Amino acid sequence: MDGFRQELFRSLKGRICLTHWKSPVQVWPRIWCLSFLTILARIFWFSGWMFLFLRGVTGGGSERCCARKVEKQRGRMTRGLISLPLDLLLRRNQPQIRAQVLNVVNDAFGADGMGVIEIMGVAETLRTYRAARMQLLRAARQCARLDEEQQTELSRPEYGYMYGWSRGKEEFDASKSGSGQRDSLKVSYYMDFPANHFRNVWPDESLVPNLKASFTRVALTLYSLGMELAFCCDQLMKAKNVGAPSLHDALADSTTHKGRLLYYCSPVRDSTHTSGPSPQWCGLHSDHGAITGLVPSLTCDEEVDQHDEPEILKQGTGLTVLGPDGNMSEVRLDPSSVAFQVGEVAQVISGGSFRATPHSVPLELSPHEGVQRARSSFALFLQPSRDFSLGSPETGLFTPSGVPPLEKRFVPGDTFGQFEARTLAAYRVAETEQAQEVKL
Ligand SMILES: O=C(O)CCC(=O)C(=O)O
């Protein structure tokens, strides 16, 4: 037994001794290894959370995420309309977004583009704009329904009807029909933005409530977004080595951007429209400014003698653009979006890097007897001041057929004022031209 106990003690002692002696060699490395792995896991865990946090702070702005977002929108190109979410346009300065935003603007405004870009989510983000747009478009109908005396009082023939109330003063398509076609179903109300205290004329609030307030709010929204796009155009011109003056600065210096509230009357309702319905509510033309902002239109059921608000049948339809391939396509705007088109000033100063957007609004007849359609819309023409020199570009003076040729309206070295006067004369109906010398 003693031998056995001694044997046991010896073996235990040996083990104790062994464990004791082995620990620095065999156990510590395991502990170090475990600690190292724990630290590594914590680093991964911490950096994962940091990544998610930073992604949240920058609004999901990792390069791949933005690229996907923009690519998703670019998918809509097949429908002819290029769209850009408002939040991406407003974050266009962030390095990971800049290139994608510029690509989208170039796809829309470049020489091969349709010339229209939809900025999405504007009404959702800017609530006061949303209410103002509805007020403004409803005011168009009230302007159209002013009686003759009020219309005359609010018209400014001495300024070529380019302030206040105007109707049937433009004609289109003179090249095709010889005499041109007058847009007699279109009522316009013009005003300068930001303000022109000497020339802007406003109807009494009791006749057309909120016109000035809603115009100012909507015009400010279109102006601000248009200036973001002008900045993108400048960067694109720089990238293409176009030695052009800054479009953004030219527009920022101007105080005579032109707002135009439009009401397209129903030919059925309209007793003054006696010569048979024209196939167009608005004939084919390109805007002569730099960039045009448009809100989604309202198409309404316009009953005879209806004094209440008419039912809205459609929103954002009607505008039709002539693409570089010679095909017309309708622009269908989401009610919460706004759209921008290219004007001839942008085409001229960029030497054709941007292509002015030829567009028209075809007359919409109701498919049902007794329902008469009318359409309200609003455009803000962003344009330089009248003394701004358009330079002498050697390229880019192309115009599609149906639009008065640019070479006949633009003389190298022209100021915007000179170009504008010749352009307005090309569209003005003869009787207005003869009536008096127009001051601009
Ligand atoms: O009504 C529209 O949508 C477009 C108006 C327009 O083309 C214009 O006023 O020049």
The ligand as a Tripos MOL2 file, in Angstrom:
@<TRIPOS>MOLECULE
LIG
   10     9     1     0     0
SMALL
NO_CHARGES

@<TRIPOS>ATOM
      1 O1        -47.2620   74.4560  -71.2130 O.co2     1 LIG1
      2 C1        -46.1830   73.8930  -71.2760 C.2       1 LIG1
      3 O2        -46.0190   72.8080  -70.7050 O.co2     1 LIG1
      4 C2        -45.0350   74.4820  -72.0690 C.3       1 LIG1
      5 C3        -45.1350   75.9440  -72.2870 C.3       1 LIG1
      6 C4        -44.1860   76.4440  -73.3140 C.2       1 LIG1
      7 O3        -43.6770   75.7250  -74.1010 O.2       1 LIG1
      8 C5        -43.8440   77.8830  -73.4150 C.2       1 LIG1
      9 O4        -44.5310   78.6940  -72.8220 O.co2     1 LIG1
     10 O5        -42.8530   78.2000  -74.0750 O.co2     1 LIG1
@<TRIPOS>BOND
     1     1     2 2
     2     2     3 1
     3     2     4 1
     4     4     5 1
     5     5     6 1
     6     6     7 2
     7     6     8 1
     8     8     9 2
     9     8    10 1
@<TRIPOS>SUBSTRUCTURE
     1 LIG1         1 GROUP 0 **** ****
